[in-house]
Each structure stands twice: as C-alpha cells, then as structure tokens.
Amino acid sequence: MSQSYPTKAQLGLTVLLVEDTPVTQRLISHILKRLGCEMILAEHGQAAFELYPQGP
C-alpha cells in the first residue's frame, strides 16, 4: 500500500526538530523533506530554546 504525501504548497511548515541521535535526525529529516517541510535542527533542549523564535 503506497502513501501519497502533501506537497510543499499544501504544508509550507518549518519544523524545529530536537533530536540528539544522528540516525534519527537523518530519518526524520528525510520524512520531513518528503512532506515538503523545512527543518531547523537542535541537538538538545537548550539549543532548541535558543533557536525558537521569541514571539511577536
């Protein structure tokens, strides 16, 4: 059974991925690209906090 993925135009999301395992980073990165998402990678929680935009 094959799955179809939404196009980038449908999603248009930027995802902040917080993951410290390189293999998992590559796997999730591949999935997000297939879904048409941009990805920002943080290897731990403190890095994610520093990368997360501080709101309006």
Backbone as a chain_set.jsonl record, in Angstrom:
{"seq": "MSQSYPTKAQLGLTVLLVEDTPVTQRLISHILKRLGCEMILAEHGQAAFELYPQGP", "coords": {"N": [[0.847, -1.175, 0.0], [0.765, 2.109, -0.982], [1.666, 5.384, 0.118], [0.522, 8.706, -0.33], [1.993, 11.901, -0.281], [1.445, 15.174, 1.061], [1.946, 18.179, -0.866], [4.613, 20.67, -0.862], [3.457, 23.143, -1.112], [1.021, 22.666, 0.058], [1.622, 22.159, 2.77], [3.823, 23.881, 3.774], [5.386, 24.301, 6.107], [7.673, 25.025, 8.796], [9.708, 23.092, 10.726], [10.852, 22.591, 13.992], [13.195, 20.469, 14.951], [14.123, 18.529, 17.622], [16.547, 16.543, 18.481], [18.961, 14.191, 19.441], [20.227, 11.982, 18.368], [22.092, 10.965, 15.652], [21.28, 9.123, 13.574], [18.505, 9.038, 13.834], [17.98, 11.726, 13.4], [18.613, 11.942, 10.649], [16.689, 10.199, 9.552], [14.211, 11.39, 10.303], [14.575, 13.867, 9.108], [14.556, 13.146, 6.392], [11.901, 12.224, 6.147], [10.48, 14.591, 6.753], [11.301, 16.235, 4.631], [10.129, 14.85, 2.508], [7.524, 15.424, 3.092], [7.446, 18.022, 2.432], [8.403, 19.942, 4.187], [10.349, 22.483, 5.803], [13.285, 22.309, 7.846], [14.602, 22.916, 11.051], [17.31, 22.121, 12.995], [17.964, 21.09, 16.279], [20.168, 19.888, 18.661], [19.716, 19.396, 21.32], [17.693, 20.256, 24.201], [18.314, 22.878, 25.291], [19.56, 24.122, 23.111], [17.397, 24.137, 21.364], [15.665, 25.865, 22.684], [17.106, 28.235, 22.425], [17.0, 28.568, 19.671], [14.302, 28.798, 19.1], [11.868, 31.055, 17.996], [11.157, 34.166, 19.588], [8.434, 34.989, 19.753], [5.859, 37.509, 18.954]], "CA": [[0.0, 0.0, 0.0], [1.606, 3.303, -1.052], [1.106, 6.602, 0.684], [0.834, 9.939, -1.046], [2.333, 12.952, 0.659], [1.053, 16.516, 0.63], [3.021, 18.955, -1.487], [5.129, 21.767, -0.052], [2.461, 24.212, -1.143], [-0.05, 22.318, 0.992], [2.064, 22.248, 4.149], [4.508, 25.143, 3.998], [5.748, 24.378, 7.516], [9.042, 24.901, 9.267], [9.657, 22.244, 11.915], [12.014, 22.582, 14.868], [13.438, 19.089, 15.369], [15.046, 18.41, 18.748], [16.931, 15.125, 18.482], [20.414, 14.088, 19.582], [20.75, 10.787, 17.713], [22.281, 11.256, 14.225], [20.49, 8.252, 12.698], [17.119, 9.51, 13.918], [17.959, 13.028, 12.728], [18.557, 11.709, 9.199], [15.403, 9.587, 9.226], [13.141, 12.388, 10.413], [14.848, 14.862, 8.077], [14.062, 12.585, 5.129], [10.427, 12.226, 6.19], [10.007, 15.979, 6.672], [11.514, 16.699, 3.254], [9.087, 14.223, 1.676], [6.279, 16.116, 3.399], [7.561, 19.395, 1.975], [8.681, 20.828, 5.313], [11.689, 22.968, 6.112], [13.638, 21.801, 9.166], [15.665, 23.502, 11.86], [17.749, 21.047, 13.881], [18.606, 21.369, 17.568], [20.603, 18.595, 19.183], [19.273, 19.231, 22.709], [16.658, 21.209, 24.603], [18.816, 24.244, 25.424], [19.744, 24.635, 21.759], [16.056, 24.384, 20.823], [15.173, 27.081, 23.337], [17.823, 29.364, 21.825], [16.584, 28.704, 18.269], [12.865, 29.072, 18.992], [11.586, 32.489, 17.926], [10.604, 34.708, 20.815], [7.083, 35.536, 19.618], [5.709, 38.883, 18.423]], "C": [[0.891, 1.235, 0.0], [0.864, 4.495, -0.468], [1.433, 7.761, -0.23], [1.045, 11.028, 0.0], [1.835, 14.288, 0.146], [2.239, 17.225, -0.015], [3.462, 20.07, -0.555], [4.118, 22.909, 0.003], [1.332, 23.937, -0.159], [0.392, 22.512, 2.438], [2.733, 23.587, 4.454], [4.949, 25.354, 5.437], [7.254, 24.387, 7.719], [8.968, 24.188, 10.614], [10.966, 22.371, 12.688], [12.155, 21.168, 15.406], [14.483, 19.093, 16.476], [15.353, 16.929, 18.914], [18.444, 15.029, 18.537], [21.029, 12.884, 18.884], [20.866, 11.027, 16.205], [21.436, 10.398, 13.284], [19.03, 8.709, 12.679], [16.978, 10.87, 13.248], [17.823, 12.844, 11.219], [17.212, 11.13, 8.78], [14.288, 10.63, 9.235], [13.329, 13.485, 9.367], [14.31, 14.398, 6.726], [12.533, 12.626, 5.075], [9.886, 13.641, 6.032], [10.19, 16.549, 5.271], [10.461, 16.129, 2.325], [7.738, 14.895, 1.891], [6.304, 17.579, 2.958], [7.836, 20.395, 3.076], [10.136, 21.28, 5.319], [11.997, 22.479, 7.523], [14.76, 22.615, 9.776], [16.023, 22.438, 12.885], [18.403, 21.599, 15.13], [18.946, 20.02, 18.188], [20.225, 18.362, 20.646], [18.326, 20.376, 23.058], [17.129, 22.642, 24.716], [19.02, 24.88, 24.057], [18.392, 24.965, 21.119], [15.491, 25.67, 21.394], [15.823, 28.316, 22.719], [17.401, 29.609, 20.378], [15.13, 29.12, 18.118], [12.617, 30.573, 18.975], [10.857, 32.976, 19.183], [9.258, 35.397, 20.637], [7.063, 37.003, 19.191], [6.029, 39.953, 19.443]], "O": [[1.705, 1.393, 0.909], [-0.36, 4.606, -0.543], [2.502, 7.797, -0.837], [0.367, 11.068, 1.026], [1.803, 14.52, -1.063], [3.394, 16.903, 0.263], [2.779, 20.383, 0.42], [3.95, 23.556, 1.036], [0.749, 24.869, 0.396], [-0.395, 22.987, 3.257], [2.256, 24.341, 5.302], [4.893, 26.477, 5.939], [8.009, 23.832, 6.92], [8.26, 24.621, 11.523], [12.051, 22.272, 12.114], [11.344, 20.717, 16.215], [15.592, 19.597, 16.294], [14.534, 16.162, 19.418], [19.14, 15.701, 17.776], [22.254, 12.782, 18.819], [19.857, 11.266, 15.542], [20.925, 10.909, 12.287], [18.403, 8.758, 11.621], [15.968, 11.139, 12.598], [17.01, 13.514, 10.582], [16.657, 11.532, 7.757], [13.517, 10.734, 8.281], [12.353, 13.978, 8.802], [13.681, 15.172, 6.003], [11.953, 13.021, 4.064], [8.947, 13.87, 5.27], [9.322, 17.269, 4.779], [9.951, 16.833, 1.454], [6.905, 14.934, 0.985], [5.309, 18.291, 3.092], [7.536, 21.579, 2.922], [11.031, 20.55, 4.894], [11.081, 22.257, 8.315], [15.737, 22.959, 9.111], [15.145, 21.909, 13.567], [19.278, 22.462, 15.061], [18.108, 19.119, 18.232], [20.392, 17.255, 21.158], [18.182, 21.336, 22.302], [16.421, 23.552, 24.282], [18.689, 26.049, 23.861], [18.267, 25.964, 20.411], [14.903, 26.472, 20.668], [15.157, 29.331, 22.513], [17.443, 30.746, 19.909], [14.762, 29.73, 17.114], [13.104, 31.29, 19.849], [10.039, 32.257, 19.756], [8.987, 36.352, 21.364], [8.105, 37.649, 19.081], [5.945, 41.142, 19.137]]}, "num_chains": 1, "name": "protein.A"}
